[in-house]
Amino acid sequence: MKHWIPSHDTFGRVFAMLDTKALTQCFISWTTALVAASKVKHIAIDEKSLRHSFDHAAEKAMIRMVSAWAVDRTQARLAS
C-alpha cells in the first residue's frame, strides 16, 4: 500500500475475516512471552467498550478494546 491508504470498508472487510479464537490465542501467547522476557511481575489491563459499535442487524457484538501495561510493583502501590 505504497501509494494509498485503505478505506474504512477495506479495514472492515479485513477485520471481519479474522479468526477471533486464533487472535485470542496469539494475544495470550504474546503477553505470556512478554512477561517471561521481562523482570516485570505485573501487567495492568484496561478494557473499554466502544459505545454504539454493535450492529443488531448484522448480529455483531460491541467492539471492546484492551490495553496492557507492564507495571513495576512499587509503581502499582503508589497508584492505588
Backbone as XML, in Angstrom:
<?xml version="1.0"?>
<chain id="A" units="angstrom">
  <residue number="1" name="MET">
    <atom name="N" x="0.838" y="-1.166" z="0.000"/>
    <atom name="CA" x="0.000" y="0.000" z="0.000"/>
    <atom name="C" x="0.892" y="1.241" z="0.000"/>
  </residue>
  <residue number="2" name="LYS">
    <atom name="N" x="1.734" y="1.275" z="-0.973"/>
    <atom name="CA" x="2.734" y="2.328" z="-1.049"/>
    <atom name="C" x="2.131" y="3.687" z="-1.394"/>
  </residue>
  <residue number="3" name="HIS">
    <atom name="N" x="1.085" y="3.715" z="-2.220"/>
    <atom name="CA" x="0.571" y="4.987" z="-2.728"/>
    <atom name="C" x="-0.846" y="5.315" z="-2.288"/>
  </residue>
  <residue number="4" name="TRP">
    <atom name="N" x="-1.439" y="4.539" z="-1.372"/>
    <atom name="CA" x="-2.804" y="4.835" z="-0.958"/>
    <atom name="C" x="-3.053" y="4.320" z="0.453"/>
  </residue>
  <residue number="5" name="ILE">
    <atom name="N" x="-4.072" y="4.839" z="1.071"/>
    <atom name="CA" x="-4.484" y="4.430" z="2.411"/>
    <atom name="C" x="-5.768" y="3.625" z="2.259"/>
  </residue>
  <residue number="6" name="PRO">
    <atom name="N" x="-5.839" y="2.448" z="2.869"/>
    <atom name="CA" x="-7.054" y="1.645" z="2.767"/>
    <atom name="C" x="-8.267" y="2.390" z="3.327"/>
  </residue>
  <residue number="7" name="SER">
    <atom name="N" x="-9.408" y="2.144" z="2.742"/>
    <atom name="CA" x="-10.638" y="2.791" z="3.190"/>
    <atom name="C" x="-11.173" y="2.120" z="4.456"/>
  </residue>
  <residue number="8" name="HIS">
    <atom name="N" x="-12.122" y="2.772" z="5.062"/>
    <atom name="CA" x="-12.824" y="2.237" z="6.228"/>
    <atom name="C" x="-13.408" y="0.858" z="5.889"/>
  </residue>
  <residue number="9" name="ASP">
    <atom name="N" x="-14.010" y="0.733" z="4.706"/>
    <atom name="CA" x="-14.617" y="-0.533" z="4.297"/>
    <atom name="C" x="-13.578" y="-1.640" z="4.140"/>
  </residue>
  <residue number="10" name="THR">
    <atom name="N" x="-12.397" y="-1.285" z="3.636"/>
    <atom name="CA" x="-11.324" y="-2.278" z="3.485"/>
    <atom name="C" x="-10.900" y="-2.799" z="4.848"/>
  </residue>
  <residue number="11" name="PHE">
    <atom name="N" x="-10.691" y="-1.884" z="5.798"/>
    <atom name="CA" x="-10.352" y="-2.327" z="7.144"/>
    <atom name="C" x="-11.464" y="-3.212" z="7.712"/>
  </residue>
  <residue number="12" name="GLY">
    <atom name="N" x="-12.704" y="-2.838" z="7.492"/>
    <atom name="CA" x="-13.835" y="-3.631" z="7.976"/>
    <atom name="C" x="-13.825" y="-5.037" z="7.415"/>
  </residue>
  <residue number="13" name="ARG">
    <atom name="N" x="-13.563" y="-5.171" z="6.118"/>
    <atom name="CA" x="-13.514" y="-6.500" z="5.496"/>
    <atom name="C" x="-12.373" y="-7.341" z="6.060"/>
  </residue>
  <residue number="14" name="VAL">
    <atom name="N" x="-11.212" y="-6.718" z="6.244"/>
    <atom name="CA" x="-10.058" y="-7.447" z="6.784"/>
    <atom name="C" x="-10.349" y="-7.908" z="8.208"/>
  </residue>
  <residue number="15" name="PHE">
    <atom name="N" x="-10.854" y="-7.009" z="9.056"/>
    <atom name="CA" x="-11.149" y="-7.387" z="10.438"/>
    <atom name="C" x="-12.256" y="-8.439" z="10.516"/>
  </residue>
  <residue number="16" name="ALA">
    <atom name="N" x="-13.218" y="-8.395" z="9.603"/>
    <atom name="CA" x="-14.296" y="-9.382" z="9.598"/>
    <atom name="C" x="-13.787" y="-10.778" z="9.253"/>
  </residue>
  <residue number="17" name="MET">
    <atom name="N" x="-12.679" y="-10.850" z="8.530"/>
    <atom name="CA" x="-12.122" y="-12.150" z="8.135"/>
    <atom name="C" x="-11.231" y="-12.765" z="9.213"/>
  </residue>
  <residue number="18" name="LEU">
    <atom name="N" x="-10.889" y="-12.002" z="10.236"/>
    <atom name="CA" x="-10.005" y="-12.524" z="11.283"/>
    <atom name="C" x="-10.689" y="-13.627" z="12.073"/>
  </residue>
  <residue number="19" name="ASP">
    <atom name="N" x="-9.928" y="-14.626" z="12.397"/>
    <atom name="CA" x="-10.398" y="-15.719" z="13.246"/>
    <atom name="C" x="-10.213" y="-15.270" z="14.696"/>
  </residue>
  <residue number="20" name="THR">
    <atom name="N" x="-11.306" y="-14.952" z="15.381"/>
    <atom name="CA" x="-11.206" y="-14.379" z="16.726"/>
    <atom name="C" x="-10.580" y="-15.345" z="17.730"/>
  </residue>
  <residue number="21" name="LYS">
    <atom name="N" x="-10.823" y="-16.638" z="17.583"/>
    <atom name="CA" x="-10.211" y="-17.606" z="18.501"/>
    <atom name="C" x="-8.698" y="-17.653" z="18.303"/>
  </residue>
  <residue number="22" name="ALA">
    <atom name="N" x="-8.243" y="-17.628" z="17.045"/>
    <atom name="CA" x="-6.802" y="-17.624" z="16.764"/>
    <atom name="C" x="-6.166" y="-16.329" z="17.237"/>
  </residue>
  <residue number="23" name="LEU">
    <atom name="N" x="-6.853" y="-15.207" z="17.054"/>
    <atom name="CA" x="-6.339" y="-13.917" z="17.505"/>
    <atom name="C" x="-6.213" y="-13.891" z="19.031"/>
  </residue>
  <residue number="24" name="THR">
    <atom name="N" x="-7.199" y="-14.438" z="19.721"/>
    <atom name="CA" x="-7.151" y="-14.519" z="21.183"/>
    <atom name="C" x="-5.966" y="-15.364" z="21.628"/>
  </residue>
  <residue number="25" name="GLN">
    <atom name="N" x="-5.760" y="-16.492" z="20.974"/>
    <atom name="CA" x="-4.643" y="-17.368" z="21.329"/>
    <atom name="C" x="-3.301" y="-16.682" z="21.074"/>
  </residue>
  <residue number="26" name="CYS">
    <atom name="N" x="-3.200" y="-15.947" z="19.972"/>
    <atom name="CA" x="-1.968" y="-15.187" z="19.676"/>
    <atom name="C" x="-1.719" y="-14.131" z="20.740"/>
  </residue>
  <residue number="27" name="PHE">
    <atom name="N" x="-2.777" y="-13.445" z="21.165"/>
    <atom name="CA" x="-2.643" y="-12.415" z="22.194"/>
    <atom name="C" x="-2.151" y="-13.025" z="23.505"/>
  </residue>
  <residue number="28" name="ILE">
    <atom name="N" x="-2.711" y="-14.149" z="23.884"/>
    <atom name="CA" x="-2.296" y="-14.821" z="25.118"/>
    <atom name="C" x="-0.844" y="-15.254" z="25.025"/>
  </residue>
  <residue number="29" name="SER">
    <atom name="N" x="-0.444" y="-15.823" z="23.889"/>
    <atom name="CA" x="0.946" y="-16.249" z="23.698"/>
    <atom name="C" x="1.901" y="-15.067" z="23.746"/>
  </residue>
  <residue number="30" name="TRP">
    <atom name="N" x="1.503" y="-13.963" z="23.118"/>
    <atom name="CA" x="2.341" y="-12.769" z="23.086"/>
    <atom name="C" x="2.540" y="-12.200" z="24.492"/>
  </residue>
  <residue number="31" name="THR">
    <atom name="N" x="1.448" y="-12.059" z="25.251"/>
    <atom name="CA" x="1.576" y="-11.492" z="26.591"/>
    <atom name="C" x="2.358" y="-12.428" z="27.518"/>
  </residue>
  <residue number="32" name="THR">
    <atom name="N" x="2.202" y="-13.729" z="27.347"/>
    <atom name="CA" x="2.969" y="-14.696" z="28.132"/>
    <atom name="C" x="4.458" y="-14.549" z="27.837"/>
  </residue>
  <residue number="33" name="ALA">
    <atom name="N" x="4.799" y="-14.388" z="26.558"/>
    <atom name="CA" x="6.202" y="-14.208" z="26.173"/>
    <atom name="C" x="6.767" y="-12.901" z="26.724"/>
  </residue>
  <residue number="34" name="LEU">
    <atom name="N" x="5.960" y="-11.831" z="26.724"/>
    <atom name="CA" x="6.413" y="-10.557" z="27.276"/>
    <atom name="C" x="6.742" y="-10.674" z="28.758"/>
  </residue>
  <residue number="35" name="VAL">
    <atom name="N" x="5.882" y="-11.332" z="29.496"/>
    <atom name="CA" x="6.102" y="-11.496" z="30.935"/>
    <atom name="C" x="7.346" y="-12.348" z="31.177"/>
  </residue>
  <residue number="36" name="ALA">
    <atom name="N" x="7.510" y="-13.409" z="30.407"/>
    <atom name="CA" x="8.667" y="-14.296" z="30.573"/>
    <atom name="C" x="9.978" y="-13.576" z="30.241"/>
  </residue>
  <residue number="37" name="ALA">
    <atom name="N" x="9.947" y="-12.665" z="29.276"/>
    <atom name="CA" x="11.159" y="-11.971" z="28.833"/>
    <atom name="C" x="11.518" y="-10.777" z="29.700"/>
  </residue>
  <residue number="38" name="SER">
    <atom name="N" x="10.616" y="-10.337" z="30.550"/>
    <atom name="CA" x="10.880" y="-9.145" z="31.366"/>
    <atom name="C" x="10.968" y="-9.519" z="32.836"/>
  </residue>
  <residue number="39" name="LYS">
    <atom name="N" x="11.449" y="-8.574" z="33.618"/>
    <atom name="CA" x="11.507" y="-8.776" z="35.066"/>
    <atom name="C" x="10.233" y="-8.282" z="35.739"/>
  </residue>
  <residue number="40" name="VAL">
    <atom name="N" x="9.340" y="-7.713" z="34.959"/>
    <atom name="CA" x="8.101" y="-7.173" z="35.497"/>
    <atom name="C" x="7.167" y="-8.321" z="35.867"/>
  </residue>
  <residue number="41" name="LYS">
    <atom name="N" x="6.591" y="-8.220" z="37.029"/>
    <atom name="CA" x="5.706" y="-9.279" z="37.521"/>
    <atom name="C" x="4.232" y="-8.936" z="37.379"/>
  </residue>
  <residue number="42" name="HIS">
    <atom name="N" x="3.932" y="-7.677" z="37.059"/>
    <atom name="CA" x="2.541" y="-7.252" z="36.989"/>
    <atom name="C" x="2.229" y="-6.632" z="35.633"/>
  </residue>
  <residue number="43" name="ILE">
    <atom name="N" x="1.093" y="-6.982" z="35.105"/>
    <atom name="CA" x="0.598" y="-6.387" z="33.873"/>
    <atom name="C" x="-0.755" y="-5.756" z="34.212"/>
  </residue>
  <residue number="44" name="ALA">
    <atom name="N" x="-0.866" y="-4.447" z="33.995"/>
    <atom name="CA" x="-2.135" y="-3.755" z="34.228"/>
    <atom name="C" x="-2.955" y="-3.845" z="32.945"/>
  </residue>
  <residue number="45" name="ILE">
    <atom name="N" x="-4.172" y="-4.313" z="33.051"/>
    <atom name="CA" x="-5.059" y="-4.490" z="31.899"/>
    <atom name="C" x="-6.226" y="-3.525" z="32.041"/>
  </residue>
  <residue number="46" name="ASP">
    <atom name="N" x="-6.562" y="-2.850" z="30.936"/>
    <atom name="CA" x="-7.693" y="-1.937" z="30.919"/>
    <atom name="C" x="-8.553" y="-2.277" z="29.711"/>
  </residue>
  <residue number="47" name="GLU">
    <atom name="N" x="-9.846" y="-2.424" z="29.910"/>
    <atom name="CA" x="-10.777" y="-2.759" z="28.820"/>
    <atom name="C" x="-11.785" y="-1.639" z="28.665"/>
  </residue>
  <residue number="48" name="LYS">
    <atom name="N" x="-12.034" y="-1.267" z="27.443"/>
    <atom name="CA" x="-13.042" y="-0.256" z="27.139"/>
    <atom name="C" x="-14.001" y="-0.829" z="26.095"/>
  </residue>
  <residue number="49" name="SER">
    <atom name="N" x="-15.273" y="-0.551" z="26.261"/>
    <atom name="CA" x="-16.284" y="-0.920" z="25.269"/>
    <atom name="C" x="-16.655" y="0.326" z="24.489"/>
  </residue>
  <residue number="50" name="LEU">
    <atom name="N" x="-16.606" y="0.241" z="23.173"/>
    <atom name="CA" x="-16.921" y="1.399" z="22.344"/>
    <atom name="C" x="-18.426" y="1.535" z="22.191"/>
  </residue>
  <residue number="51" name="ARG">
    <atom name="N" x="-18.960" y="2.642" z="22.649"/>
    <atom name="CA" x="-20.402" y="2.870" z="22.580"/>
    <atom name="C" x="-20.873" y="2.862" z="21.140"/>
  </residue>
  <residue number="52" name="HIS">
    <atom name="N" x="-22.049" y="2.332" z="20.912"/>
    <atom name="CA" x="-22.713" y="2.302" z="19.603"/>
    <atom name="C" x="-21.916" y="1.545" z="18.545"/>
  </residue>
  <residue number="53" name="SER">
    <atom name="N" x="-21.020" y="0.630" z="18.966"/>
    <atom name="CA" x="-20.236" y="-0.119" z="17.992"/>
    <atom name="C" x="-20.883" y="-1.448" z="17.616"/>
  </residue>
  <residue number="54" name="PHE">
    <atom name="N" x="-21.968" y="-1.813" z="18.279"/>
    <atom name="CA" x="-22.666" y="-3.053" z="17.954"/>
    <atom name="C" x="-23.536" y="-2.841" z="16.717"/>
  </residue>
  <residue number="55" name="ASP">
    <atom name="N" x="-23.900" y="-3.928" z="16.085"/>
    <atom name="CA" x="-24.757" y="-3.873" z="14.892"/>
    <atom name="C" x="-25.803" y="-4.971" z="15.048"/>
  </residue>
  <residue number="56" name="HIS">
    <atom name="N" x="-26.997" y="-4.592" z="15.497"/>
    <atom name="CA" x="-28.055" y="-5.584" z="15.727"/>
    <atom name="C" x="-28.445" y="-6.294" z="14.431"/>
  </residue>
  <residue number="57" name="ALA">
    <atom name="N" x="-28.530" y="-5.563" z="13.340"/>
    <atom name="CA" x="-28.964" y="-6.150" z="12.067"/>
    <atom name="C" x="-28.000" y="-7.239" z="11.603"/>
  </residue>
  <residue number="58" name="ALA">
    <atom name="N" x="-26.709" y="-7.009" z="11.769"/>
    <atom name="CA" x="-25.704" y="-7.985" z="11.329"/>
    <atom name="C" x="-25.296" y="-8.930" z="12.458"/>
  </residue>
  <residue number="59" name="GLU">
    <atom name="N" x="-25.933" y="-8.775" z="13.625"/>
    <atom name="CA" x="-25.637" y="-9.590" z="14.802"/>
    <atom name="C" x="-24.161" y="-9.535" z="15.178"/>
  </residue>
  <residue number="60" name="LYS">
    <atom name="N" x="-23.585" y="-8.323" z="15.128"/>
    <atom name="CA" x="-22.190" y="-8.102" z="15.510"/>
    <atom name="C" x="-22.144" y="-7.535" z="16.919"/>
  </residue>
  <residue number="61" name="ALA">
    <atom name="N" x="-21.264" y="-8.066" z="17.725"/>
    <atom name="CA" x="-21.150" y="-7.629" z="19.114"/>
    <atom name="C" x="-20.434" y="-6.286" z="19.216"/>
  </residue>
  <residue number="62" name="MET">
    <atom name="N" x="-20.539" y="-5.686" z="20.373"/>
    <atom name="CA" x="-19.875" y="-4.415" z="20.653"/>
    <atom name="C" x="-18.351" y="-4.594" z="20.554"/>
  </residue>
  <residue number="63" name="ILE">
    <atom name="N" x="-17.661" y="-3.577" z="20.086"/>
    <atom name="CA" x="-16.207" y="-3.605" z="19.999"/>
    <atom name="C" x="-15.633" y="-3.317" z="21.376"/>
  </residue>
  <residue number="64" name="ARG">
    <atom name="N" x="-14.689" y="-4.139" z="21.770"/>
    <atom name="CA" x="-14.012" y="-3.949" z="23.039"/>
    <atom name="C" x="-12.523" y="-3.761" z="22.754"/>
  </residue>
  <residue number="65" name="MET">
    <atom name="N" x="-11.936" y="-2.783" z="23.423"/>
    <atom name="CA" x="-10.505" y="-2.507" z="23.253"/>
    <atom name="C" x="-9.794" y="-2.833" z="24.561"/>
  </residue>
  <residue number="66" name="VAL">
    <atom name="N" x="-8.653" y="-3.488" z="24.452"/>
    <atom name="CA" x="-7.886" y="-3.868" z="25.633"/>
    <atom name="C" x="-6.507" y="-3.236" z="25.542"/>
  </residue>
  <residue number="67" name="SER">
    <atom name="N" x="-6.082" y="-2.603" z="26.639"/>
    <atom name="CA" x="-4.735" y="-2.046" z="26.743"/>
    <atom name="C" x="-4.026" y="-2.759" z="27.880"/>
  </residue>
  <residue number="68" name="ALA">
    <atom name="N" x="-2.727" y="-2.976" z="27.725"/>
    <atom name="CA" x="-1.950" y="-3.640" z="28.772"/>
    <atom name="C" x="-0.637" y="-2.893" z="28.978"/>
  </residue>
  <residue number="69" name="TRP">
    <atom name="N" x="-0.256" y="-2.739" z="30.249"/>
    <atom name="CA" x="0.991" y="-2.070" z="30.595"/>
    <atom name="C" x="1.775" y="-2.950" z="31.548"/>
  </residue>
  <residue number="70" name="ALA">
    <atom name="N" x="3.085" y="-3.036" z="31.313"/>
    <atom name="CA" x="3.965" y="-3.700" z="32.271"/>
    <atom name="C" x="4.207" y="-2.705" z="33.399"/>
  </residue>
  <residue number="71" name="VAL">
    <atom name="N" x="3.908" y="-3.127" z="34.624"/>
    <atom name="CA" x="3.959" y="-2.214" z="35.760"/>
    <atom name="C" x="4.897" y="-2.764" z="36.823"/>
  </residue>
  <residue number="72" name="ASP">
    <atom name="N" x="5.796" y="-1.900" z="37.283"/>
    <atom name="CA" x="6.658" y="-2.244" z="38.403"/>
    <atom name="C" x="5.785" y="-2.312" z="39.659"/>
  </residue>
  <residue number="73" name="ARG">
    <atom name="N" x="6.059" y="-3.237" z="40.533"/>
    <atom name="CA" x="5.207" y="-3.426" z="41.711"/>
    <atom name="C" x="5.148" y="-2.173" z="42.584"/>
  </residue>
  <residue number="74" name="THR">
    <atom name="N" x="6.264" y="-1.444" z="42.736"/>
    <atom name="CA" x="6.256" y="-0.237" z="43.562"/>
    <atom name="C" x="5.411" y="0.841" z="42.909"/>
  </residue>
  <residue number="75" name="GLN">
    <atom name="N" x="5.405" y="0.911" z="41.588"/>
    <atom name="CA" x="4.550" y="1.879" z="40.890"/>
    <atom name="C" x="3.089" y="1.534" z="41.120"/>
  </residue>
  <residue number="76" name="ALA">
    <atom name="N" x="2.752" y="0.260" z="41.120"/>
    <atom name="CA" x="1.371" y="-0.164" z="41.314"/>
    <atom name="C" x="0.889" y="0.233" z="42.704"/>
  </residue>
  <residue number="77" name="ARG">
    <atom name="N" x="1.753" y="0.122" z="43.710"/>
    <atom name="CA" x="1.370" y="0.502" z="45.074"/>
    <atom name="C" x="1.142" y="1.999" z="45.183"/>
  </residue>
  <residue number="78" name="LEU">
    <atom name="N" x="1.980" y="2.792" z="44.510"/>
    <atom name="CA" x="1.845" y="4.247" z="44.565"/>
    <atom name="C" x="0.550" y="4.705" z="43.903"/>
  </residue>
  <residue number="79" name="ALA">
    <atom name="N" x="0.104" y="4.009" z="42.865"/>
    <atom name="CA" x="-1.075" y="4.414" z="42.130"/>
    <atom name="C" x="-2.364" y="4.121" z="42.906"/>
  </residue>
  <residue number="80" name="SER">
    <atom name="N" x="-2.329" y="3.136" z="43.789"/>
    <atom name="CA" x="-3.564" y="2.771" z="44.496"/>
    <atom name="C" x="-3.742" y="3.507" z="45.789"/>
  </residue>
</chain>
